[in-house]
Amino acid sequence: MKVSEVPQDITYYEGEKRACYALNDKGKYVIVTSTGWNDEAVVNSLAVEELAEHLEETRKEVFAGTRSPLYYHMESRQMNPRILAKTAGLAVFRVKRHFHPEIFARLKPSLLARYAKALALSVEELKTVPEKRDERGNSK
């Protein structure tokens, strides 16, 4: 794409700009700012909607007693067990065990503190999940 062809539709970035690479008149790649384009906005909104739906299913699993709040908070940060384990300094198998509500409920405060730090939450926030989410995926 040439510099003059970089889309400037005002879309997903709400007035903010981001860097894109494009070819200048000399055939060299340069960084050009873009406010986005409509196709990108559609794809991003679909992805965000799908993530919100999946997180809502996870929230329901926590309330049904099949998953622990740890699982919900991991997914809300778009992490997986491996990333959470590395961030918290634990083995992956231990993290996966803690997804079971009965095991999570017995965790020591020091371990909860490690998870809370890894997820940028307080220990109290880690132990709970939002009651409900609105259409945009925000907690109520």
C-alpha positions in Angstrom: 0.0 0.0 0.0 1.3 3.5 -0.9 1.4 6.4 1.5 -1.5 8.1 -0.3 -3.6 4.9 -0.1 -3.5 4.5 3.7 -7.2 4.6 4.9 -8.3 7.5 7.1 -11.8 6.5 7.9 -12.8 7.6 11.4 -13.7 4.3 13.1 -12.7 2.0 15.9 -9.9 4.3 17.2 -12.4 7.1 18.1 -10.2 9.9 16.8 -6.9 8.3 17.9 -4.3 7.4 15.3 -2.1 4.4 14.9 1.1 3.6 12.9 1.0 1.7 9.7 3.7 0.9 7.2 3.3 2.1 3.6 5.6 2.6 0.6 6.7 6.1 -0.1 7.5 7.6 -3.6 11.0 6.1 -3.5 9.7 2.5 -2.8 10.8 2.5 0.8 8.6 1.5 3.7 7.8 4.4 6.0 5.5 4.8 9.0 2.3 6.6 8.3 -0.5 7.4 10.7 -4.0 6.2 10.1 -7.3 6.7 11.9 -8.4 3.2 10.8 -10.8 1.9 8.1 -14.3 0.5 8.1 -13.4 -3.1 7.3 -11.0 -3.2 10.3 -13.7 -1.7 12.5 -16.2 -4.4 11.6 -13.7 -7.2 12.3 -12.6 -5.7 15.6 -16.1 -5.2 16.8 -17.0 -8.8 15.9 -13.9 -10.1 17.8 -14.7 -7.9 20.9 -18.3 -9.2 20.8 -17.2 -12.8 20.6 -14.8 -12.3 23.6 -17.5 -10.7 25.6 -19.9 -13.6 24.9 -17.2 -16.1 25.9 -16.5 -14.2 29.1 -20.2 -14.2 29.9 -20.3 -18.0 29.6 -17.4 -18.2 31.9 -19.1 -15.9 34.4 -22.1 -18.2 34.4 -19.9 -21.3 34.9 -18.5 -19.6 38.1 -22.0 -19.0 39.4 -23.0 -22.5 38.5 -20.0 -23.8 40.6 -18.1 -25.5 37.8 -15.3 -22.9 37.6 -13.5 -20.8 40.2 -13.3 -17.0 40.0 -9.6 -17.4 39.1 -10.6 -18.8 35.7 -12.9 -15.9 35.1 -10.3 -13.3 35.9 -7.7 -15.1 33.8 -10.0 -15.1 30.8 -11.0 -11.5 31.4 -7.3 -10.6 31.0 -7.1 -12.7 27.8 -4.6 -15.0 29.5 -4.3 -18.7 29.3 -3.1 -21.1 32.1 0.5 -21.1 30.8 0.7 -17.3 30.9 -0.9 -17.0 34.3 1.4 -19.7 35.7 4.5 -17.9 34.4 3.2 -14.6 35.7 2.4 -16.0 39.1 5.5 -18.1 39.3 3.6 -21.4 39.5 3.5 -24.7 37.6 0.7 -24.9 34.9 -0.8 -28.0 36.5 -1.2 -26.2 39.8 -3.0 -23.3 38.1 -5.3 -25.7 36.4 -6.2 -27.4 39.7 -7.1 -24.0 41.1 -9.8 -23.6 38.5 -11.9 -26.0 40.5 -14.0 -24.0 43.0 -13.5 -26.4 45.9 -9.7 -26.3 45.6 -9.7 -22.5 45.0 -11.7 -22.0 48.2 -9.0 -23.6 50.2 -6.0 -21.6 48.8 -3.7 -19.9 51.3 -3.7 -16.1 51.5 -0.1 -16.0 50.2 -1.1 -17.9 47.0 -4.2 -15.8 46.5 -1.9 -12.7 46.8 0.4 -14.1 44.1 -2.6 -14.6 41.8 -4.0 -11.1 42.6 -0.7 -9.5 41.8 -0.4 -11.4 38.5 -3.9 -10.4 37.5 -3.6 -6.8 38.8 -6.5 -7.3 41.3 -7.0 -7.1 45.0 -7.4 -10.4 46.8 -11.1 -9.6 47.4 -11.7 -8.8 43.7 -10.0 -12.1 42.8 -12.5 -14.1 45.0 -15.5 -12.6 43.3 -16.9 -12.1 39.8 -19.3 -9.4 38.6 -23.0 -10.1 39.1 -23.9 -9.1 35.6 -22.4 -7.7 32.4 -24.1 -5.2 30.1 -24.2 -5.5 26.3 -20.8 -3.9 26.0 -19.2 -6.4 28.4 -18.8 -3.9 31.3 -19.3 -5.1 34.8 -22.4 -3.9 36.7 
